[in-house]
Amino acid sequence: MSRKKILYISGSIGLGHINKDLAIVQALRSLNTEIEITWVAAHPATVVLAQKGESLHPLCETYASYSAFAESTSVGSKLNLVNYVFRSRRGWMRNVKLVHKAIRSGQFDLVIGNETYEIVIALIFRLIWIDIPFVIIYDFLGLEAASRRIGVKIGRYLLNLVWSLDRTFLKDSDRQALFIGEPEDIPDNRFGFLLPNRRAHAQRHYHFIGYIVRFDPEDYRDQRKVKEVLGYGEEPLVVCSIGGTSIGRALLELCSESYLLIKERVPALRMVLIAGPRLDRDSIAAHPDIVVLGFVPDLYKHYAACDLAVVQCGLSSTCELAALRRPFIYFPIEGHSEQEKVAATLERYGAGIKRNLSETTPEILADLVVSNLGQKVTCRTICSDGAAQAAQLIYQML
């Protein structure tokens, strides 16, 4: 087998994307063990990559973090994606220059970008040219205006106009767009006035690969065994996680406030809060009996052990919980149109219970936890072989 070198740029917010990227790379390596992957990413993705022993490009030290932009744009537990994009633009342009320099070094046979919107924009406006095969990976399409302010609406329209122009570089045979999900995940409406239909655009220009789950759910069907391996007892276990940003502090604190209310009805309850890599676990105001953890590698194992999970509405976490058939309550970040899209997918599959943080009191959350703790899950089976599908398409381009 010939040795091929890939530059893999993992963008976007939080940790979900890097976990999906690693699953794709694992599938690629199963096709060709000689493939060499060099990663460009920012914190917290670099934490995961380092823990997995992956090769990081020196650019990682200066690559602007999507998560940092999101945290600086958020207001409490709310995030307006239109404002986020405009606040990110200077860092994105710096990323473009850095990545373009790496590509021009001539070391790589292919470039993969997971939600690297700065690269997409640069290609659309011909600010850079990539003369080797390029793959862009999306898991949502188009922004929504999460505010009635005219500036936000105009911004949303302009950004969607630009997004709809990605077809201008995808027409080349050495350019591919992969979509994590199904056509039904994309609204069947226009990007905006006089702009193309979003779903039709994706069906014409993208490859749909289904969803990505980085493990075989059958390996974790024996919940008691998983609990034993992780050091949990047989007591009812609730795992509360916010993913890879600090935006979910309020959700973790809501879980803590509901703890004693749940304990009154489930005395043996054990609750674990997982703050992730960008929120200091010591900064969480938690009841003394609650275990608070920071970054947890392979978090899905703790989901497999739990009797119920409380999470934000990230695609990776919620798909993993649905695949494991564990009951869960999810809270989309308000104003985050990508997470609202994930919520629509979960509703279509009948997975999880949706709540808005601003409308949920500790009493409401306690009632939901008690009534759903350990309940049998009967949601539709999620097609979870997206990593293998992606790897096949990428390998063909090599």
N, C-alpha and C positions, 0 to 999 in steps of 0.2 A: 504494500500500500504506500502511496506517495505521501510525503509529509506536507500538510497544509497548515497555514498560519492564519488565525482569525483574530481580528480586533473586535472585542465585544464591549459595547458601551451600554451600561445599564443605568438608565435615567429614572425619572419619576420619583414619587413621594413614598417614603416609608420603606418597608422590607419585603412587601409582597412580590414586587417585580424581580428582585434579585433571586428569590427562591424559585420563581418560575424559570428564570434564566439558567440557573444551575441545573434544573431538571432538563432543559433543552440541551445543555452542554453534555450532561451525562448520556443522553440519548445519542448525541453526535459521536461521542467517544465509543459508544457501542457499535457504531457503523465503521469507524476508523480510529484505531488506537493511536495513530500517528498524528492526529490533529493537535495542534498547539493553540491554546487560548490565552490571549493577553487581555486583561480586563482594564477598562476605564470606568470608574465609579466614584462616588463620594460617600461620606458617612451618612447613614449607618450601613450602607451596602458593603463598604470595605471591611466592616467588622465581621460580617458573615463570610466574605471571601477569604479573609485572613484565617478565620477559624477552620475553613475547609482546605487550606493549603494551596489556594489558587495563586496564579502569577499576576501581580498588579503592575500596571504601567506606571512609570514615574509621574505621569500626568495626574494621577489620583491626588497628589499632594495639592494641586491647584485647581482641580475640577470643581466648579461651583455646585453646591448641594441644592437639589430640588427641595429636600426636606427643610433646610434652613430657610429658604424663601417662603415655603408654606407656613412655617411657624411664625415668621415675622409678619406675614399677611393676616393670619388668623386673628379673630376677635373672640377670645374665650374658646368655646368649642365650635365656632363657626368659621367657615373658610369659603370666600367667594373666589371661584377659580378664575374669573375674568380679571379681577384685581391681582390675583397671584401671578398670572401670565405677564401682565404689564410691569409688575414690580420685578419680575425675574429677568427682564430683557437684557440688561447690561451683563449680568452673569452668563446668560445664554450666549451672547455674542463672544464673550471671552472663551467660553467652551468651544465654540465653533473654530476659533483660531487655533486653539490647542489641539483639537482633534484633527483638523485639517493638516497641521504640521506632522502629526503622527502618521496619518495616512500617506502623505507625500514621501515619507521615509522609504517607501518601497518594500517594507518588510512583510506586508500582509497580502493574503490572497482574497480576503473577503472581509467586509465590515458588517456587523450586526448592531443595530440600535434599538433598544427597548424604550419606546416613548421618548426618544431623543428629539423633541420637537424643534430644538434649535437647529439641528442638522437638516430636518425637513424644510424649515423656513429658508435656510441658506441655499438648499438645492433649488427650491421653487424660484427664488429671486436670483439664482446663478451667482451667489456670492462665493461659492466654492464649487469645485468639480471633483467628483470621485470617479477615478478611472478604473476601479476594480468593482466587482459585484457588491451590491449594498442591499441589506434587508432591514426594513423598518417593522417593528412589532407594535400593534395597538391593542387596547382592550376596551376602548370606547371611541365614539366618533361624534365630534361636535360639542360645543359648549352651550349651556343654558344661561339665561340672564337671571341670576338669583336675587335681583333687586329691580325695583321699578324706576330707578334713577336713569335718566336718559343717557348719561355718560356710559353706564354699564351696558345698556342695550346697544349703543353704537359700538362699543368695544367688542361685545359678543358677536355682532354682525361682521365686523372687520376680521376678527379672528377666524370665524367660520368661513368667510370668503377665502382667506388664505388657505385654510385646511382643505377646502374643496379643490384647490389647485394642485394638490399633491399628485394628481393624475398626470401633470405635465412631465414629471420625471419618472413616474411609474410606467410610462409607455415604453421605456427602454427595456430590452430583454434581460439585462443584467441588474434590474431593479425589481424587488418584490416587496409587497406589503402583506404581513400575516396578521390576522385578527384572532385574538384569544376569545372565543365565544361562538355564538351562532347568529345568523341574520336577525333573528327575533330580538336580539339584544340591542339592536340599533333602531331608534325611532323611525317610523315610516312617515317621515315628513322632511321638509326642505331644510337645508342649512340656514336659509333665510330667504327674504324676498328676492325672487328671480334667480335663486341659487339652486343647485341640483338637489334631488331627493337623497337623503343621507343613506338609507338602506340600499337603494338602487346603486348609488355611487360605490358603496362597499362591495356589493355583489359583483359589480363590473370590474373593480380594480384590486380587490383583496382576496386572499385565500383564508377561508375560515377553517380553523384547526380544532375547534372545540375547546374545552377547559383543560387546565393543567393541575394535576394533583401529583405531588412529588413522591408518593409512596403507594404501595398496594394496600387498600383498605382491609383486605382479607387478613393481612398480617396483624391487625389490631382489633379483631372482632372479640377476642377474649379480654374483656375489660379488666377482670380481676387480675389476670396475669400482668397486664400493662401497669396497673396500680402497684403491684408488688415490685416490679422492676424499677419503678420510679420512686419507691419508698413511701407510697401512700398506703393508708390502711383501707378498711372496708367501709369507712364512714362516707356519707354523701359528700361529693366534692364539687365545688363550684369554682371554675377558673375564669378570671376576668382579665382581658388583655386589650391593649390599645394599639399594638403594632409598633411601627418604627418612627413615630414622631411624638412630640410632647403635647400635641393638641388634645389628647384624651384624658388629661389630668382630671377634669371634672367628672368624667365617666367613672374613673377608678374611685374617686371620692364618693360618688353616689352609691357605688357598690358597698363601700365601707359603711356608709350611713344606713344602709339597709340590712347590714349584717345581724345586728341584735334582734331586729324584727323577724328575720328568718329563723334565727336560733330559738326564739320563743316557740316556734312550731316544728322545727327540726333540730332538736338539741344536739345531735351528733354532727352537725354540719361542719365542714372544713372549707374555708374560702382562701383562695390564692389570688393575689393581684400581681400582674406582670406588667411592669412599667416600660420595658423595652430599653433600647440603648441610648435614647436621647432625653430621658426624663429620670432625674435622680430619684431612686426609690426612697431615699431618706426624706425627700421633700413631700411625700404623700402623707396626708393626714388620715391614717388608718387605725382602726381598733387594734389594741395590742395582740389580740388572739389571731389576727389575720396575718398570713405569710405574704410579704411583699418581696418580689424578685425583680431583678433588672433584666438584662438581655438573657434570653433562654434559647440556646440552639435547639433546632428541631422541635419547635413548640407544638407541632402537631401531635407528638407523643403525649403531651399533657392534655390536649383536647381528647385524645383517645381514652385517657384515664378518667375524664370528668363525667359527672352525671348531668351537668348543664354548664354552658359557657355564656359569658356576657362579653360581647366584642363590638368594636367598630365595624363598619360595613366594607372592609377590604375584601376584594375578590378572592384572594388566596385563602385567608382564614375561613371565610364563610363556605367556600367550596370544599375545603378540607373537612369542616364540621359536617357538611351535608353528605360527603362521601363516607365519613365515619358513622353517619346516622346517630349523631348526638344532638339532643335538643339545645337550642341556643337562642338568645335574645340579642338582636343587633341594632346598633344606633348609627345610622349614616351621619357623617359630619354635615351639619346643616349648611346649605349653600354649595356643597361639594357635588357638582352635577355628575361626576364620575361615580360616586358612591350611590347616588340616587338611581343610576343605571343598574348598578349591582343589585340594589334593592328590588328593582323591577324583575330582574332575572330570578332572584330568590323567590319572589311571589309567584312567578310562572312555574317554578319547580315545587312550590309548596314547602319550602325549607325555611325554618327559623321564624321568629316573631319580631316584627319591626316596631321600633319605638323611636320617638323624637326625644332627645335629651331635655329640651326646654319644657316638655310637657310631662315629664316623668318624675314623680316624687319618690323618696325612699319607700313609702308605703306601697305605691303602685309596683315598684320593682320587686319588693318583697313578695307581694301577692303572685306576680308572674313567676318568680323563681320557685316558690313553693308548689304552685299548681303544675309546673312543667318539669320539675326535678325528676330525672330518671325516666321520663315518659318515653314510650316507644315511638320512634320516628318513622313515618311512612311516606316521606317525600319521594318524588320521582328520582330515578338513578341518573346522576350527572355523567355525561360522556367526558371522561377524564384522561384520555390518551393524547392530549394536545401536544405534549413534549415530543412524543414519537412522530406525530404528524409534522410538527415544525422541523424536526431534525431531518426528516426525509426531504422536505422541500429545500432546506438550506444545503444539504449535501449534494443535491442535484446541481445547485449553482456552483459548487466547487469543482 
